[in-house]
Amino acid sequence: MRFVTFSRDRAIRAASILAASLLLRAAPAVACSICRCGDPTFSALGKDGFAARGLQLALDGERFDKQEGPSDGEAEDLVENRVTALVSYGFSERFTLYARVPFSHRHFQELDEGAVANAFKTNGLADPEIYGQARLWASGLGSLGRRSSLSLLGGVKTALGDNDATIHGERADEHAQPGTGSTDVFGGLAFLYLFDKRSAFFSSGQYRHTGDNDLGYRYGSSALLNAAYERKLSGRIDGVLELNFRHAQKDRVDAAGGLGENTGGSVLYLTPRLLVDAGHGVVLRAAAQIPIARDLNGAQKERVVLNVGASFLFGGH
């Protein structure tokens, strides 16, 4: 599916409407409170996002719901509504720069044998990311353009998110903080292959190395693997089927090196995605990440994650 060039004023109006609707959305889902599964660039911009020149914008709304700890004992329940803006600029087909800015609204509950012992909400800026992607190799041009390509990605998750939320004068639980308070680095490879004008295959692998925050808390470093098949279903509709795998180490909960018992592990998602060319340069997206295999540490619950969004292109290919 190709993005269509459209006016800046129209894009801004559409983006504002979408952002408001995503903030009000309340679809149920569950996911890791800090790890995200899937390739954020492919999810937001599709295969065209890896070779488009000029400015691109994507907005996404997601809802996460995770429980750590046994249902019949002491546990933590977190529901997060997150809106993320992604801005990219393609200097050429070979290099693109990206920035992701997320905003988080979290509802945190402390449970005791299933009963709510304490509940509160936090809001704020989560941790922005800046990264670049450079094409290392591509096959020759043909009727489809470049049939296959291999790209290198690298970037930084900043510590600019809010990590000092307090409840009744006391610091809120680490998992209730909108930001992690740490600087992380990540890197990986992405491969794209065009079968024909109607279908394509995409895969990527990424490693994210986490840092410590000021209190010595460190979320577990993680490895992400993704594979996706995209097929044009009609002139305006594309379907995508993905496999998203994540393996995360346990969180380090203090400077002394203590580990969180109910953190980290592995999960595999099956993700169907629908892309609709709504006209006037707007591409709408909807996806559901369905966990089909889990090997999580301790007592954790990971369920379906829902995502809705829209993508815009301000320039041409």
C-alpha positions in Angstrom: 0.0 0.0 0.0 1.4 3.4 -1.0 0.9 6.5 1.0 -0.5 9.5 -0.9 0.9 13.1 -0.7 -1.6 15.5 0.8 -1.7 19.1 2.2 -0.1 19.9 5.6 -3.2 21.6 6.9 -5.3 18.5 6.1 -2.8 16.3 7.8 -2.7 18.4 11.0 -6.5 18.4 11.2 -6.7 14.6 10.7 -3.9 14.0 13.2 -5.7 16.1 15.8 -8.9 14.2 15.4 -7.2 10.9 15.5 -5.2 11.8 18.6 -8.3 12.8 20.5 -10.1 9.6 19.5 -7.2 7.5 20.6 -7.1 9.2 24.0 -10.7 8.3 24.5 -10.4 4.7 23.3 -10.8 2.0 26.0 -10.4 -1.5 24.4 -9.3 -4.3 26.7 -5.8 -5.9 26.4 -2.8 -7.0 28.3 1.0 -6.6 27.8 4.3 -6.2 29.5 4.4 -2.9 31.4 7.7 -1.8 29.8 8.5 -4.2 27.0 6.8 -3.8 23.6 6.5 -6.6 21.2 6.8 -6.1 17.4 8.7 -3.8 15.1 7.5 -0.2 15.8 8.6 1.2 12.4 6.9 -1.6 10.4 3.8 -1.5 12.6 3.4 2.3 12.2 4.6 3.0 8.6 4.4 -0.4 6.9 7.0 -1.6 4.3 6.9 1.8 2.5 8.3 3.5 5.7 11.7 1.9 5.0 12.3 3.7 1.7 10.1 6.9 1.6 11.8 10.2 1.2 10.5 13.3 3.1 8.4 13.6 6.2 6.1 11.0 7.6 3.9 10.9 10.6 2.1 8.1 12.5 -0.2 8.2 15.5 -1.0 5.1 17.5 -3.3 4.3 20.5 -2.8 1.2 22.6 -4.2 -0.2 25.8 -2.2 -2.6 28.0 -3.3 -4.6 31.1 -0.8 -6.6 33.0 -0.8 -8.4 36.3 2.3 -9.4 38.2 2.0 -11.8 41.1 -0.4 -14.6 42.0 -4.2 -14.0 41.9 -4.5 -15.6 45.4 -1.8 -13.5 47.0 -0.1 -10.1 46.8 -0.1 -8.8 43.2 0.1 -5.7 41.1 -2.3 -4.8 38.3 -1.5 -2.2 35.8 -3.7 -0.8 33.0 -2.0 1.6 30.6 -3.5 3.7 27.8 -0.7 5.0 25.6 -0.7 7.4 22.6 2.6 7.5 20.6 3.5 9.9 17.9 6.2 8.8 15.4 7.9 11.3 13.1 10.3 10.2 10.4 12.3 12.0 7.8 13.8 10.1 4.8 16.9 11.9 3.6 17.1 9.3 0.8 16.2 5.7 0.1 19.3 4.8 2.1 18.9 6.7 5.4 15.9 7.7 7.6 15.8 9.3 11.0 13.0 8.6 13.4 11.6 10.0 16.7 8.9 8.4 18.8 7.2 10.4 21.6 4.8 8.4 23.9 2.3 9.7 26.4 1.1 7.4 29.2 -2.0 7.2 31.4 -1.7 4.4 34.0 -4.1 3.0 36.5 -2.2 1.0 39.1 -3.8 -1.4 41.7 -2.2 -3.3 44.6 -4.1 -6.5 45.1 -4.4 -8.8 48.2 -6.0 -12.1 47.4 -7.9 -10.5 44.5 -9.2 -7.6 46.5 -8.0 -4.0 45.8 -5.8 -2.8 48.7 -4.7 0.4 47.0 -5.4 2.1 43.7 -4.2 5.3 42.0 -3.5 6.9 38.6 -0.5 8.5 37.0 -0.1 10.5 33.8 2.8 11.9 31.9 5.4 11.7 29.2 6.9 8.3 28.7 10.4 7.9 27.3 11.0 9.3 23.9 13.2 7.4 21.4 15.5 8.6 18.6 16.9 6.2 16.1 18.2 6.0 12.6 18.0 3.3 9.9 20.5 2.8 7.1 20.2 0.5 4.1 23.2 -1.8 3.9 22.2 -3.7 0.7 19.5 -3.9 -1.9 18.9 -6.0 -5.0 18.8 -4.4 -8.4 15.9 -2.4 -9.8 13.2 -4.1 -11.8 9.5 -3.7 -12.5 8.8 -3.8 -8.7 11.6 -1.4 -7.8 14.1 -2.8 -5.4 13.0 -6.4 -4.8 14.8 -7.0 -1.5 16.8 -4.9 1.0 18.7 -5.2 4.3 18.8 -2.3 6.7 20.7 -1.6 10.0 18.9 0.2 12.8 20.4 1.9 16.0 19.1 4.3 18.5 18.6 5.5 22.1 15.6 5.5 24.4 16.1 8.6 26.5 15.4 9.2 30.2 13.3 12.2 29.5 10.0 10.5 30.6 8.4 11.4 33.9 9.9 9.1 36.6 9.1 11.0 39.8 5.3 10.5 40.2 4.2 10.6 43.8 1.0 9.5 45.6 0.2 11.2 48.9 3.7 12.5 49.1 5.4 9.2 48.5 7.1 7.9 45.3 4.7 5.7 43.3 5.6 2.1 42.4 8.2 1.8 39.6 5.7 0.1 37.3 3.3 3.1 37.8 5.8 5.6 36.6 5.2 6.9 33.0 8.9 6.8 32.3 11.7 4.4 33.3 14.2 7.0 34.4 16.9 5.1 32.4 18.8 5.6 29.2 18.7 2.5 27.0 20.4 1.7 23.7 19.1 -0.6 20.9 20.1 -1.9 17.5 19.0 -4.5 15.0 18.5 -5.5 11.3 15.5 -5.4 9.1 14.9 -7.4 5.8 12.3 -6.7 3.2 11.5 -8.9 0.2 8.8 -8.1 -2.5 7.3 -11.2 -4.0 5.2 -9.2 -6.6 3.1 -6.1 -6.7 0.6 -7.6 -4.3 2.6 -9.3 -1.6 5.8 -8.8 0.5 7.7 -10.4 3.4 9.3 -8.5 6.2 11.5 -9.7 9.1 13.5 -7.9 11.8 15.6 -8.6 14.9 16.5 -6.2 17.6 18.3 -6.2 21.0 17.5 -3.5 23.6 20.0 -3.0 26.4 18.5 -1.2 29.4 20.2 1.1 31.9 19.7 1.9 35.6 17.6 4.7 36.9 18.6 6.9 39.9 17.2 4.3 42.4 19.1 1.4 40.9 16.0 -0.1 39.2 16.8 -1.7 35.8 14.1 -3.2 33.5 15.3 -6.4 31.9 17.1 -6.2 28.6 15.2 -7.8 25.8 15.5 -9.4 22.3 12.7 -8.9 19.7 12.2 -11.1 16.6 9.5 -10.4 14.0 8.3 -11.9 10.7 5.4 -10.5 8.6 3.6 -11.3 5.4 1.7 -8.5 3.7 -0.9 -9.1 1.0 -3.0 -6.6 -1.0 -6.6 -7.7 -0.6 -8.2 -4.9 -2.8 -7.3 -1.6 -4.2 -7.6 0.1 -0.8 -7.1 -2.7 1.7 -3.9 -4.6 2.7 -3.8 -7.5 5.2 -0.8 -8.4 7.3 -0.1 -11.5 9.3 2.8 -11.3 11.8 4.7 -13.4 14.4 6.2 -11.3 17.2 8.6 -12.8 19.7 10.0 -11.2 22.8 12.5 -12.6 25.4 13.2 -10.3 28.4 15.5 -10.8 31.3 14.3 -10.3 34.9 14.1 -6.8 36.2 16.8 -5.8 38.7 14.8 -4.1 41.5 17.6 -2.4 43.5 21.3 -1.4 43.4 22.2 -4.5 45.4 21.3 -6.7 42.5 18.0 -8.2 43.6 15.8 -9.6 40.8 12.0 -9.3 40.4 10.6 -12.8 40.7 7.5 -12.0 38.5 9.3 -10.3 35.7 10.9 -11.3 32.4 10.5 -14.4 30.3 9.4 -15.2 26.7 6.2 -14.7 24.7 5.2 -15.3 21.1 2.3 -13.4 19.5 0.3 -14.0 16.3 -0.7 -10.5 15.0 -3.3 -9.9 12.2 -3.2 -6.4 11.0 -5.5 -4.5 8.5 -4.5 -1.4 6.6 -7.1 0.8 4.8 -6.3 3.6 2.4 -9.0 6.1 3.5 -8.1 8.5 0.8 -6.6 12.0 1.0 -3.3 10.6 2.1 -4.6 8.8 5.3 -3.9 5.1 5.9 -5.8 3.7 8.9 -4.5 0.7 10.8 -5.9 -1.8 13.3 -4.1 -4.9 14.8 -4.5 -7.4 17.6 -1.5 -9.1 19.2 -2.6 -12.6 20.3 -0.3 -14.5 22.6 0.0 -18.1 21.4 3.0 -19.3 23.5 4.3 -18.1 26.9 7.3 -19.0 29.1 7.1 -16.2 31.7 8.9 -16.1 35.0 6.9 -16.4 38.2 3.2 -15.3 38.1 2.4 -13.0 35.1 -0.5 -12.6 32.8 -0.1 -11.5 29.1 -3.2 -11.3 27.0 -4.4 -9.7 23.7 -3.0 -6.3 22.9 -5.1 -4.0 20.6 -3.7 -1.2 18.5 -5.3 1.4 16.3 -3.6 4.2 14.4 -3.1 6.2 11.3 -0.2 7.1 9.1 0.5 10.2 6.9 3.1 11.1 4.2 4.0 14.7 3.6 6.3 14.0 0.7 6.8 11.6 -2.2 8.8 8.4 -2.7 
